[in-house]
Amino acid sequence: MKIKNVVEEVVIGVYEEVKGDLKCCTCRQCSSDIVAYVLNKVSPRYVSTEKGALYSKTTVAFDKAYRMEIVKIIAEAARVVGENPKH
Ligand SMILES: [Zn+2]
């Protein structure tokens, strides 16, 4: 079965863009914790084909309101992870 949550790549992409502005550790462990936190908060968008994945990813990535929402949750996640780093 080919099922993919397109939000995953979008969140990782947005995180890579904004991580320099976060007042939080961005080592591999903390980055994973932040992205996982965000993915648990935003609604997943599953698609079943590669073509669908590409289309949905583009749509999601360029949806400004959705992107703003992700940035907001990343900031929240950075605060939570920053206060309780696993190292
Ligand atoms: Zn760290």
PDB file of the backbone (N, CA, C, O) and the ligand in Angstrom, with CONECT records:
HET     ZN  A 101       1
ATOM      1  N   MET A   1       0.835  -1.209   0.000  1.00  0.00           N
ATOM      2  CA  MET A   1       0.000   0.000   0.000  1.00  0.00           C
ATOM      3  C   MET A   1       0.863   1.250   0.000  1.00  0.00           C
ATOM      4  O   MET A   1       1.900   1.321   0.659  1.00  0.00           O
ATOM      5  N   LYS A   2       0.403   2.222  -0.755  1.00  0.00           N
ATOM      6  CA  LYS A   2       1.149   3.479  -0.802  1.00  0.00           C
ATOM      7  C   LYS A   2       0.313   4.584  -0.172  1.00  0.00           C
ATOM      8  O   LYS A   2      -0.523   5.207  -0.828  1.00  0.00           O
ATOM      9  N   ILE A   3       0.551   4.807   1.080  1.00  0.00           N
ATOM     10  CA  ILE A   3      -0.191   5.862   1.757  1.00  0.00           C
ATOM     11  C   ILE A   3       0.822   6.820   2.360  1.00  0.00           C
ATOM     12  O   ILE A   3       1.811   6.412   2.970  1.00  0.00           O
ATOM     13  N   LYS A   4       0.550   8.102   2.173  1.00  0.00           N
ATOM     14  CA  LYS A   4       1.533   9.081   2.617  1.00  0.00           C
ATOM     15  C   LYS A   4       0.855  10.288   3.245  1.00  0.00           C
ATOM     16  O   LYS A   4      -0.151  10.792   2.745  1.00  0.00           O
ATOM     17  N   ASN A   5       1.424  10.733   4.340  1.00  0.00           N
ATOM     18  CA  ASN A   5       0.926  11.948   4.976  1.00  0.00           C
ATOM     19  C   ASN A   5       1.761  13.111   4.431  1.00  0.00           C
ATOM     20  O   ASN A   5       2.912  13.291   4.830  1.00  0.00           O
ATOM     21  N   VAL A   6       1.187  13.892   3.530  1.00  0.00           N
ATOM     22  CA  VAL A   6       1.959  14.959   2.880  1.00  0.00           C
ATOM     23  C   VAL A   6       2.351  16.077   3.842  1.00  0.00           C
ATOM     24  O   VAL A   6       3.280  16.841   3.578  1.00  0.00           O
ATOM     25  N   VAL A   7       1.632  16.162   4.959  1.00  0.00           N
ATOM     26  CA  VAL A   7       1.926  17.212   5.930  1.00  0.00           C
ATOM     27  C   VAL A   7       3.327  17.032   6.525  1.00  0.00           C
ATOM     28  O   VAL A   7       3.993  17.999   6.893  1.00  0.00           O
ATOM     29  N   GLU A   8       3.754  15.770   6.608  1.00  0.00           N
ATOM     30  CA  GLU A   8       5.055  15.454   7.192  1.00  0.00           C
ATOM     31  C   GLU A   8       6.192  16.244   6.521  1.00  0.00           C
ATOM     32  O   GLU A   8       6.962  16.934   7.188  1.00  0.00           O
ATOM     33  N   GLU A   9       6.275  16.128   5.208  1.00  0.00           N
ATOM     34  CA  GLU A   9       7.348  16.827   4.485  1.00  0.00           C
ATOM     35  C   GLU A   9       7.215  18.336   4.561  1.00  0.00           C
ATOM     36  O   GLU A   9       8.207  19.062   4.625  1.00  0.00           O
ATOM     37  N   VAL A  10       5.968  18.794   4.552  1.00  0.00           N
ATOM     38  CA  VAL A  10       5.737  20.237   4.613  1.00  0.00           C
ATOM     39  C   VAL A  10       6.206  20.779   5.965  1.00  0.00           C
ATOM     40  O   VAL A  10       6.864  21.818   6.024  1.00  0.00           O
ATOM     41  N   VAL A  11       5.872  20.082   7.041  1.00  0.00           N
ATOM     42  CA  VAL A  11       6.271  20.531   8.382  1.00  0.00           C
ATOM     43  C   VAL A  11       7.794  20.530   8.509  1.00  0.00           C
ATOM     44  O   VAL A  11       8.376  21.465   9.058  1.00  0.00           O
ATOM     45  N   ILE A  12       8.438  19.472   7.995  1.00  0.00           N
ATOM     46  CA  ILE A  12       9.900  19.405   8.054  1.00  0.00           C
ATOM     47  C   ILE A  12      10.499  20.576   7.269  1.00  0.00           C
ATOM     48  O   ILE A  12      11.457  21.207   7.716  1.00  0.00           O
ATOM     49  N   GLY A  13       9.929  20.856   6.101  1.00  0.00           N
ATOM     50  CA  GLY A  13      10.411  21.957   5.262  1.00  0.00           C
ATOM     51  C   GLY A  13      10.280  23.301   5.957  1.00  0.00           C
ATOM     52  O   GLY A  13      11.210  24.108   5.951  1.00  0.00           O
ATOM     53  N   VAL A  14       9.124  23.536   6.554  1.00  0.00           N
ATOM     54  CA  VAL A  14       8.888  24.806   7.243  1.00  0.00           C
ATOM     55  C   VAL A  14       9.811  24.904   8.456  1.00  0.00           C
ATOM     56  O   VAL A  14      10.350  25.972   8.749  1.00  0.00           O
ATOM     57  N   TYR A  15       9.991  23.788   9.157  1.00  0.00           N
ATOM     58  CA  TYR A  15      10.872  23.783  10.328  1.00  0.00           C
ATOM     59  C   TYR A  15      12.303  24.164   9.926  1.00  0.00           C
ATOM     60  O   TYR A  15      12.950  24.972  10.593  1.00  0.00           O
ATOM     61  N   GLU A  16      12.784  23.571   8.827  1.00  0.00           N
ATOM     62  CA  GLU A  16      14.145  23.874   8.349  1.00  0.00           C
ATOM     63  C   GLU A  16      14.302  25.371   8.063  1.00  0.00           C
ATOM     64  O   GLU A  16      15.366  25.948   8.285  1.00  0.00           O
ATOM     65  N   GLU A  17      13.229  25.985   7.570  1.00  0.00           N
ATOM     66  CA  GLU A  17      13.277  27.414   7.244  1.00  0.00           C
ATOM     67  C   GLU A  17      13.316  28.309   8.475  1.00  0.00           C
ATOM     68  O   GLU A  17      14.017  29.321   8.491  1.00  0.00           O
ATOM     69  N   VAL A  18      12.569  27.940   9.498  1.00  0.00           N
ATOM     70  CA  VAL A  18      12.441  28.824  10.657  1.00  0.00           C
ATOM     71  C   VAL A  18      13.311  28.453  11.851  1.00  0.00           C
ATOM     72  O   VAL A  18      13.366  29.200  12.827  1.00  0.00           O
ATOM     73  N   LYS A  19      13.990  27.313  11.788  1.00  0.00           N
ATOM     74  CA  LYS A  19      14.705  26.854  12.985  1.00  0.00           C
ATOM     75  C   LYS A  19      15.791  27.829  13.453  1.00  0.00           C
ATOM     76  O   LYS A  19      16.125  27.874  14.636  1.00  0.00           O
ATOM     77  N   GLY A  20      16.335  28.606  12.516  1.00  0.00           N
ATOM     78  CA  GLY A  20      17.352  29.582  12.883  1.00  0.00           C
ATOM     79  C   GLY A  20      16.807  30.673  13.794  1.00  0.00           C
ATOM     80  O   GLY A  20      17.553  31.292  14.552  1.00  0.00           O
ATOM     81  N   ASP A  21      15.495  30.903  13.714  1.00  0.00           N
ATOM     82  CA  ASP A  21      14.880  31.945  14.536  1.00  0.00           C
ATOM     83  C   ASP A  21      14.386  31.436  15.882  1.00  0.00           C
ATOM     84  O   ASP A  21      13.976  32.217  16.741  1.00  0.00           O
ATOM     85  N   LEU A  22      14.429  30.129  16.055  1.00  0.00           N
ATOM     86  CA  LEU A  22      13.899  29.565  17.298  1.00  0.00           C
ATOM     87  C   LEU A  22      14.929  29.679  18.408  1.00  0.00           C
ATOM     88  O   LEU A  22      16.112  29.399  18.214  1.00  0.00           O
ATOM     89  N   LYS A  23      14.456  30.095  19.576  1.00  0.00           N
ATOM     90  CA  LYS A  23      15.367  30.159  20.711  1.00  0.00           C
ATOM     91  C   LYS A  23      15.330  28.805  21.407  1.00  0.00           C
ATOM     92  O   LYS A  23      14.854  28.667  22.533  1.00  0.00           O
ATOM     93  N   CYS A  24      15.846  27.822  20.700  1.00  0.00           N
ATOM     94  CA  CYS A  24      15.745  26.454  21.192  1.00  0.00           C
ATOM     95  C   CYS A  24      16.870  25.648  20.575  1.00  0.00           C
ATOM     96  O   CYS A  24      17.349  25.954  19.484  1.00  0.00           O
ATOM     97  N   CYS A  25      17.285  24.608  21.294  1.00  0.00           N
ATOM     98  CA  CYS A  25      18.308  23.723  20.767  1.00  0.00           C
ATOM     99  C   CYS A  25      17.764  23.057  19.501  1.00  0.00           C
ATOM    100  O   CYS A  25      16.616  22.614  19.484  1.00  0.00           O
ATOM    101  N   THR A  26      18.577  22.981  18.441  1.00  0.00           N
ATOM    102  CA  THR A  26      18.096  22.362  17.199  1.00  0.00           C
ATOM    103  C   THR A  26      18.959  21.163  16.812  1.00  0.00           C
ATOM    104  O   THR A  26      19.180  20.904  15.629  1.00  0.00           O
ATOM    105  N   CYS A  27      19.443  20.437  17.817  1.00  0.00           N
ATOM    106  CA  CYS A  27      20.187  19.212  17.525  1.00  0.00           C
ATOM    107  C   CYS A  27      19.197  18.198  16.954  1.00  0.00           C
ATOM    108  O   CYS A  27      17.995  18.462  16.909  1.00  0.00           O
ATOM    109  N   ARG A  28      19.694  17.044  16.519  1.00  0.00           N
ATOM    110  CA  ARG A  28      18.800  16.054  15.887  1.00  0.00           C
ATOM    111  C   ARG A  28      17.677  15.599  16.802  1.00  0.00           C
ATOM    112  O   ARG A  28      16.534  15.447  16.372  1.00  0.00           O
ATOM    113  N   GLN A  29      18.006  15.386  18.053  1.00  0.00           N
ATOM    114  CA  GLN A  29      16.995  14.931  19.007  1.00  0.00           C
ATOM    115  C   GLN A  29      15.891  15.979  19.186  1.00  0.00           C
ATOM    116  O   GLN A  29      14.705  15.663  19.097  1.00  0.00           O
ATOM    117  N   CYS A  30      16.291  17.221  19.436  1.00  0.00           N
ATOM    118  CA  CYS A  30      15.306  18.276  19.663  1.00  0.00           C
ATOM    119  C   CYS A  30      14.514  18.563  18.392  1.00  0.00           C
ATOM    120  O   CYS A  30      13.307  18.797  18.456  1.00  0.00           O
ATOM    121  N   SER A  31      15.183  18.547  17.233  1.00  0.00           N
ATOM    122  CA  SER A  31      14.479  18.785  15.970  1.00  0.00           C
ATOM    123  C   SER A  31      13.398  17.730  15.775  1.00  0.00           C
ATOM    124  O   SER A  31      12.275  18.051  15.386  1.00  0.00           O
ATOM    125  N   SER A  32      13.736  16.468  16.045  1.00  0.00           N
ATOM    126  CA  SER A  32      12.761  15.384  15.894  1.00  0.00           C
ATOM    127  C   SER A  32      11.611  15.579  16.868  1.00  0.00           C
ATOM    128  O   SER A  32      10.450  15.368  16.516  1.00  0.00           O
ATOM    129  N   ASP A  33      11.931  15.980  18.091  1.00  0.00           N
ATOM    130  CA  ASP A  33      10.890  16.194  19.102  1.00  0.00           C
ATOM    131  C   ASP A  33       9.942  17.310  18.664  1.00  0.00           C
ATOM    132  O   ASP A  33       8.726  17.195  18.819  1.00  0.00           O
ATOM    133  N   ILE A  34      10.499  18.382  18.122  1.00  0.00           N
ATOM    134  CA  ILE A  34       9.687  19.524  17.698  1.00  0.00           C
ATOM    135  C   ILE A  34       8.775  19.114  16.545  1.00  0.00           C
ATOM    136  O   ILE A  34       7.574  19.385  16.570  1.00  0.00           O
ATOM    137  N   VAL A  35       9.348  18.458  15.535  1.00  0.00           N
ATOM    138  CA  VAL A  35       8.547  18.052  14.367  1.00  0.00           C
ATOM    139  C   VAL A  35       7.462  17.050  14.790  1.00  0.00           C
ATOM    140  O   VAL A  35       6.331  17.124  14.310  1.00  0.00           O
ATOM    141  N   ALA A  36       7.801  16.123  15.679  1.00  0.00           N
ATOM    142  CA  ALA A  36       6.815  15.137  16.144  1.00  0.00           C
ATOM    143  C   ALA A  36       5.679  15.832  16.891  1.00  0.00           C
ATOM    144  O   ALA A  36       4.511  15.477  16.730  1.00  0.00           O
ATOM    145  N   TYR A  37       6.026  16.809  17.695  1.00  0.00           N
ATOM    146  CA  TYR A  37       5.025  17.566  18.455  1.00  0.00           C
ATOM    147  C   TYR A  37       4.057  18.252  17.483  1.00  0.00           C
ATOM    148  O   TYR A  37       2.840  18.203  17.660  1.00  0.00           O
ATOM    149  N   VAL A  38       4.623  18.890  16.457  1.00  0.00           N
ATOM    150  CA  VAL A  38       3.801  19.605  15.482  1.00  0.00           C
ATOM    151  C   VAL A  38       2.881  18.638  14.734  1.00  0.00           C
ATOM    152  O   VAL A  38       1.696  18.910  14.542  1.00  0.00           O
ATOM    153  N   LEU A  39       3.456  17.497  14.314  1.00  0.00           N
ATOM    154  CA  LEU A  39       2.668  16.522  13.553  1.00  0.00           C
ATOM    155  C   LEU A  39       1.530  15.926  14.383  1.00  0.00           C
ATOM    156  O   LEU A  39       0.515  15.498  13.835  1.00  0.00           O
ATOM    157  N   ASN A  40       1.702  15.901  15.684  1.00  0.00           N
ATOM    158  CA  ASN A  40       0.624  15.402  16.538  1.00  0.00           C
ATOM    159  C   ASN A  40      -0.481  16.431  16.711  1.00  0.00           C
ATOM    160  O   ASN A  40      -1.598  16.088  17.098  1.00  0.00           O
ATOM    161  N   LYS A  41      -0.174  17.686  16.427  1.00  0.00           N
ATOM    162  CA  LYS A  41      -1.152  18.761  16.608  1.00  0.00           C
ATOM    163  C   LYS A  41      -1.932  19.086  15.336  1.00  0.00           C
ATOM    164  O   LYS A  41      -3.129  19.369  15.390  1.00  0.00           O
ATOM    165  N   VAL A  42      -1.247  19.044  14.191  1.00  0.00           N
ATOM    166  CA  VAL A  42      -1.942  19.411  12.948  1.00  0.00           C
ATOM    167  C   VAL A  42      -2.649  18.187  12.361  1.00  0.00           C
ATOM    168  O   VAL A  42      -2.223  17.050  12.566  1.00  0.00           O
ATOM    169  N   SER A  43      -3.720  18.437  11.638  1.00  0.00           N
ATOM    170  CA  SER A  43      -4.444  17.335  11.014  1.00  0.00           C
ATOM    171  C   SER A  43      -3.617  16.770   9.876  1.00  0.00           C
ATOM    172  O   SER A  43      -3.115  17.526   9.046  1.00  0.00           O
ATOM    173  N   PRO A  44      -3.465  15.450   9.821  1.00  0.00           N
ATOM    174  CA  PRO A  44      -2.715  14.850   8.717  1.00  0.00           C
ATOM    175  C   PRO A  44      -3.516  14.945   7.420  1.00  0.00           C
ATOM    176  O   PRO A  44      -4.743  15.038   7.448  1.00  0.00           O
ATOM    177  N   ARG A  45      -2.829  14.922   6.303  1.00  0.00           N
ATOM    178  CA  ARG A  45      -3.518  14.877   5.008  1.00  0.00           C
ATOM    179  C   ARG A  45      -2.922  13.703   4.254  1.00  0.00           C
ATOM    180  O   ARG A  45      -1.862  13.805   3.635  1.00  0.00           O
ATOM    181  N   TYR A  46      -3.620  12.605   4.321  1.00  0.00           N
ATOM    182  CA  TYR A  46      -3.132  11.396   3.678  1.00  0.00           C
ATOM    183  C   TYR A  46      -3.569  11.317   2.222  1.00  0.00           C
ATOM    184  O   TYR A  46      -4.697  11.660   1.870  1.00  0.00           O
ATOM    185  N   VAL A  47      -2.654  10.860   1.397  1.00  0.00           N
ATOM    186  CA  VAL A  47      -2.973  10.627  -0.004  1.00  0.00           C
ATOM    187  C   VAL A  47      -2.479   9.226  -0.347  1.00  0.00           C
ATOM    188  O   VAL A  47      -1.634   8.662   0.349  1.00  0.00           O
ATOM    189  N   SER A  48      -3.020   8.677  -1.430  1.00  0.00           N
ATOM    190  CA  SER A  48      -2.712   7.286  -1.738  1.00  0.00           C
ATOM    191  C   SER A  48      -1.865   7.061  -2.979  1.00  0.00           C
ATOM    192  O   SER A  48      -1.528   5.919  -3.294  1.00  0.00           O
ATOM    193  N   THR A  49      -1.512   8.130  -3.695  1.00  0.00           N
ATOM    194  CA  THR A  49      -0.661   7.930  -4.867  1.00  0.00           C
ATOM    195  C   THR A  49       0.454   8.964  -4.879  1.00  0.00           C
ATOM    196  O   THR A  49       0.355  10.010  -4.238  1.00  0.00           O
ATOM    197  N   GLU A  50       1.510   8.660  -5.613  1.00  0.00           N
ATOM    198  CA  GLU A  50       2.633   9.594  -5.742  1.00  0.00           C
ATOM    199  C   GLU A  50       2.175  10.903  -6.357  1.00  0.00           C
ATOM    200  O   GLU A  50       2.575  11.986  -5.930  1.00  0.00           O
ATOM    201  N   LYS A  51       1.326  10.779  -7.370  1.00  0.00           N
ATOM    202  CA  LYS A  51       0.813  11.948  -8.065  1.00  0.00           C
ATOM    203  C   LYS A  51      -0.008  12.803  -7.094  1.00  0.00           C
ATOM    204  O   LYS A  51       0.114  14.028  -7.053  1.00  0.00           O
ATOM    205  N   GLY A  52      -0.824  12.133  -6.337  1.00  0.00           N
ATOM    206  CA  GLY A  52      -1.647  12.825  -5.345  1.00  0.00           C
ATOM    207  C   GLY A  52      -0.784  13.486  -4.291  1.00  0.00           C
ATOM    208  O   GLY A  52      -1.088  14.580  -3.815  1.00  0.00           O
ATOM    209  N   ALA A  53       0.308  12.803  -3.930  1.00  0.00           N
ATOM    210  CA  ALA A  53       1.207  13.337  -2.912  1.00  0.00           C
ATOM    211  C   ALA A  53       1.838  14.631  -3.385  1.00  0.00           C
ATOM    212  O   ALA A  53       1.925  15.607  -2.641  1.00  0.00           O
ATOM    213  N   LEU A  54       2.275  14.623  -4.631  1.00  0.00           N
ATOM    214  CA  LEU A  54       2.920  15.805  -5.194  1.00  0.00           C
ATOM    215  C   LEU A  54       1.941  16.973  -5.237  1.00  0.00           C
ATOM    216  O   LEU A  54       2.268  18.094  -4.847  1.00  0.00           O
ATOM    217  N   TYR A  55       0.744  16.691  -5.716  1.00  0.00           N
ATOM    218  CA  TYR A  55      -0.273  17.728  -5.824  1.00  0.00           C
ATOM    219  C   TYR A  55      -0.631  18.288  -4.449  1.00  0.00           C
ATOM    220  O   TYR A  55      -0.665  19.502  -4.253  1.00  0.00           O
ATOM    221  N   SER A  56      -0.897  17.395  -3.504  1.00  0.00           N
ATOM    222  CA  SER A  56      -1.302  17.833  -2.172  1.00  0.00           C
ATOM    223  C   SER A  56      -0.198  18.586  -1.467  1.00  0.00           C
ATOM    224  O   SER A  56      -0.451  19.574  -0.778  1.00  0.00           O
ATOM    225  N   LYS A  57       1.035  18.118  -1.638  1.00  0.00           N
ATOM    226  CA  LYS A  57       2.165  18.767  -0.979  1.00  0.00           C
ATOM    227  C   LYS A  57       2.285  20.203  -1.467  1.00  0.00           C
ATOM    228  O   LYS A  57       2.495  21.123  -0.677  1.00  0.00           O
ATOM    229  N   THR A  58       2.150  20.382  -2.772  1.00  0.00           N
ATOM    230  CA  THR A  58       2.241  21.714  -3.357  1.00  0.00           C
ATOM    231  C   THR A  58       1.110  22.582  -2.827  1.00  0.00           C
ATOM    232  O   THR A  58       1.327  23.731  -2.444  1.00  0.00           O
ATOM    233  N   THR A  59      -0.080  22.037  -2.808  1.00  0.00           N
ATOM    234  CA  THR A  59      -1.234  22.791  -2.336  1.00  0.00           C
ATOM    235  C   THR A  59      -1.052  23.204  -0.882  1.00  0.00           C
ATOM    236  O   THR A  59      -1.285  24.357  -0.521  1.00  0.00           O
ATOM    237  N   VAL A  60      -0.634  22.254  -0.053  1.00  0.00           N
ATOM    238  CA  VAL A  60      -0.445  22.522   1.372  1.00  0.00           C
ATOM    239  C   VAL A  60       0.688  23.524   1.586  1.00  0.00           C
ATOM    240  O   VAL A  60       0.563  24.448   2.390  1.00  0.00           O
ATOM    241  N   ALA A  61       1.796  23.336   0.859  1.00  0.00           N
ATOM    242  CA  ALA A  61       2.960  24.193   1.035  1.00  0.00           C
ATOM    243  C   ALA A  61       2.676  25.650   0.674  1.00  0.00           C
ATOM    244  O   ALA A  61       3.288  26.565   1.225  1.00  0.00           O
ATOM    245  N   PHE A  62       1.745  25.856  -0.253  1.00  0.00           N
ATOM    246  CA  PHE A  62       1.484  27.236  -0.675  1.00  0.00           C
ATOM    247  C   PHE A  62       0.224  27.833  -0.065  1.00  0.00           C
ATOM    248  O   PHE A  62      -0.179  28.944  -0.411  1.00  0.00           O
ATOM    249  N   ASP A  63      -0.387  27.094   0.836  1.00  0.00           N
ATOM    250  CA  ASP A  63      -1.554  27.599   1.534  1.00  0.00           C
ATOM    251  C   ASP A  63      -1.034  28.466   2.689  1.00  0.00           C
ATOM    252  O   ASP A  63      -0.559  27.947   3.699  1.00  0.00           O
ATOM    253  N   LYS A  64      -1.131  29.784   2.528  1.00  0.00           N
ATOM    254  CA  LYS A  64      -0.533  30.699   3.508  1.00  0.00           C
ATOM    255  C   LYS A  64      -1.077  30.541   4.915  1.00  0.00           C
ATOM    256  O   LYS A  64      -0.314  30.533   5.881  1.00  0.00           O
ATOM    257  N   ALA A  65      -2.393  30.415   5.035  1.00  0.00           N
ATOM    258  CA  ALA A  65      -3.008  30.301   6.359  1.00  0.00           C
ATOM    259  C   ALA A  65      -2.526  29.028   7.054  1.00  0.00           C
ATOM    260  O   ALA A  65      -2.240  29.026   8.251  1.00  0.00           O
ATOM    261  N   TYR A  66      -2.445  27.955   6.281  1.00  0.00           N
ATOM    262  CA  TYR A  66      -2.022  26.671   6.826  1.00  0.00           C
ATOM    263  C   TYR A  66      -0.567  26.742   7.277  1.00  0.00           C
ATOM    264  O   TYR A  66      -0.194  26.213   8.324  1.00  0.00           O
ATOM    265  N   ARG A  67       0.230  27.401   6.472  1.00  0.00           N
ATOM    266  CA  ARG A  67       1.649  27.584   6.767  1.00  0.00           C
ATOM    267  C   ARG A  67       1.847  28.386   8.048  1.00  0.00           C
ATOM    268  O   ARG A  67       2.687  28.050   8.882  1.00  0.00           O
ATOM    269  N   MET A  68       1.059  29.453   8.191  1.00  0.00           N
ATOM    270  CA  MET A  68       1.125  30.292   9.388  1.00  0.00           C
ATOM    271  C   MET A  68       0.799  29.461  10.631  1.00  0.00           C
ATOM    272  O   MET A  68       1.425  29.598  11.682  1.00  0.00           O
ATOM    273  N   GLU A  69      -0.192  28.605  10.472  1.00  0.00           N
ATOM    274  CA  GLU A  69      -0.608  27.730  11.562  1.00  0.00           C
ATOM    275  C   GLU A  69       0.563  26.815  11.967  1.00  0.00           C
ATOM    276  O   GLU A  69       0.838  26.626  13.152  1.00  0.00           O
ATOM    277  N   ILE A  70       1.234  26.263  10.970  1.00  0.00           N
ATOM    278  CA  ILE A  70       2.367  25.374  11.235  1.00  0.00           C
ATOM    279  C   ILE A  70       3.488  26.137  11.946  1.00  0.00           C
ATOM    280  O   ILE A  70       4.080  25.638  12.903  1.00  0.00           O
ATOM    281  N   VAL A  71       3.771  27.356  11.465  1.00  0.00           N
ATOM    282  CA  VAL A  71       4.831  28.163  12.084  1.00  0.00           C
ATOM    283  C   VAL A  71       4.496  28.437  13.547  1.00  0.00           C
ATOM    284  O   VAL A  71       5.367  28.398  14.416  1.00  0.00           O
ATOM    285  N   LYS A  72       3.219  28.715  13.802  1.00  0.00           N
ATOM    286  CA  LYS A  72       2.763  28.993  15.162  1.00  0.00           C
ATOM    287  C   LYS A  72       2.974  27.778  16.065  1.00  0.00           C
ATOM    288  O   LYS A  72       3.447  27.907  17.195  1.00  0.00           O
ATOM    289  N   ILE A  73       2.622  26.606  15.561  1.00  0.00           N
ATOM    290  CA  ILE A  73       2.761  25.391  16.368  1.00  0.00           C
ATOM    291  C   ILE A  73       4.240  25.029  16.542  1.00  0.00           C
ATOM    292  O   ILE A  73       4.624  24.480  17.575  1.00  0.00           O
ATOM    293  N   ILE A  74       5.074  25.335  15.535  1.00  0.00           N
ATOM    294  CA  ILE A  74       6.514  25.076  15.667  1.00  0.00           C
ATOM    295  C   ILE A  74       7.072  25.920  16.817  1.00  0.00           C
ATOM    296  O   ILE A  74       7.883  25.441  17.609  1.00  0.00           O
ATOM    297  N   ALA A  75       6.628  27.184  16.902  1.00  0.00           N
ATOM    298  CA  ALA A  75       7.096  28.068  17.974  1.00  0.00           C
ATOM    299  C   ALA A  75       6.679  27.512  19.339  1.00  0.00           C
ATOM    300  O   ALA A  75       7.451  27.526  20.297  1.00  0.00           O
ATOM    301  N   GLU A  76       5.458  27.030  19.398  1.00  0.00           N
ATOM    302  CA  GLU A  76       4.937  26.445  20.637  1.00  0.00           C
ATOM    303  C   GLU A  76       5.756  25.191  20.991  1.00  0.00           C
ATOM    304  O   GLU A  76       6.146  24.998  22.143  1.00  0.00           O
ATOM    305  N   ALA A  77       6.007  24.350  19.988  1.00  0.00           N
ATOM    306  CA  ALA A  77       6.759  23.118  20.190  1.00  0.00           C
ATOM    307  C   ALA A  77       8.177  23.433  20.679  1.00  0.00           C
ATOM    308  O   ALA A  77       8.700  22.756  21.564  1.00  0.00           O
ATOM    309  N   ALA A  78       8.793  24.465  20.096  1.00  0.00           N
ATOM    310  CA  ALA A  78      10.158  24.842  20.470  1.00  0.00           C
ATOM    311  C   ALA A  78      10.206  25.268  21.932  1.00  0.00           C
ATOM    312  O   ALA A  78      11.189  25.017  22.630  1.00  0.00           O
ATOM    313  N   ARG A  79       9.133  25.916  22.390  1.00  0.00           N
ATOM    314  CA  ARG A  79       9.078  26.347  23.783  1.00  0.00           C
ATOM    315  C   ARG A  79       8.978  25.125  24.704  1.00  0.00           C
ATOM    316  O   ARG A  79       9.689  25.021  25.703  1.00  0.00           O
ATOM    317  N   VAL A  80       8.085  24.212  24.344  1.00  0.00           N
ATOM    318  CA  VAL A  80       7.880  23.004  25.155  1.00  0.00           C
ATOM    319  C   VAL A  80       9.155  22.147  25.193  1.00  0.00           C
ATOM    320  O   VAL A  80       9.600  21.724  26.261  1.00  0.00           O
ATOM    321  N   VAL A  81       9.730  21.900  24.012  1.00  0.00           N
ATOM    322  CA  VAL A  81      10.935  21.074  23.927  1.00  0.00           C
ATOM    323  C   VAL A  81      12.117  21.792  24.603  1.00  0.00           C
ATOM    324  O   VAL A  81      12.937  21.167  25.274  1.00  0.00           O
ATOM    325  N   GLY A  82      12.182  23.100  24.411  1.00  0.00           N
ATOM    326  CA  GLY A  82      13.262  23.893  25.001  1.00  0.00           C
ATOM    327  C   GLY A  82      13.253  23.838  26.532  1.00  0.00           C
ATOM    328  O   GLY A  82      14.297  23.896  27.183  1.00  0.00           O
ATOM    329  N   GLU A  83      12.031  23.724  27.087  1.00  0.00           N
ATOM    330  CA  GLU A  83      11.927  23.666  28.546  1.00  0.00           C
ATOM    331  C   GLU A  83      12.214  22.261  29.075  1.00  0.00           C
ATOM    332  O   GLU A  83      12.613  22.089  30.226  1.00  0.00           O
ATOM    333  N   ASN A  84      12.007  21.271  28.228  1.00  0.00           N
ATOM    334  CA  ASN A  84      12.234  19.878  28.652  1.00  0.00           C
ATOM    335  C   ASN A  84      13.087  19.108  27.650  1.00  0.00           C
ATOM    336  O   ASN A  84      12.630  18.110  27.091  1.00  0.00           O
ATOM    337  N   PRO A  85      14.320  19.556  27.414  1.00  0.00           N
ATOM    338  CA  PRO A  85      15.157  18.821  26.445  1.00  0.00           C
ATOM    339  C   PRO A  85      15.459  17.423  26.961  1.00  0.00           C
ATOM    340  O   PRO A  85      15.583  17.210  28.167  1.00  0.00           O
ATOM    341  N   LYS A  86      15.577  16.462  26.031  1.00  0.00           N
ATOM    342  CA  LYS A  86      15.838  15.074  26.443  1.00  0.00           C
ATOM    343  C   LYS A  86      17.320  14.802  26.618  1.00  0.00           C
ATOM    344  O   LYS A  86      17.742  13.646  26.624  1.00  0.00           O
ATOM    345  N   HIS A  87      18.107  15.846  26.757  1.00  0.00           N
ATOM    346  CA  HIS A  87      19.539  15.629  26.943  1.00  0.00           C
ATOM    347  C   HIS A  87      20.112  16.677  27.868  1.00  0.00           C
ATOM    348  O   HIS A  87      21.311  16.663  28.150  1.00  0.00           O
TER     349      HIS A  87
HETATM  350 ZN    ZN A 101      18.965  19.397  21.617  1.00  0.00          ZN2+
END
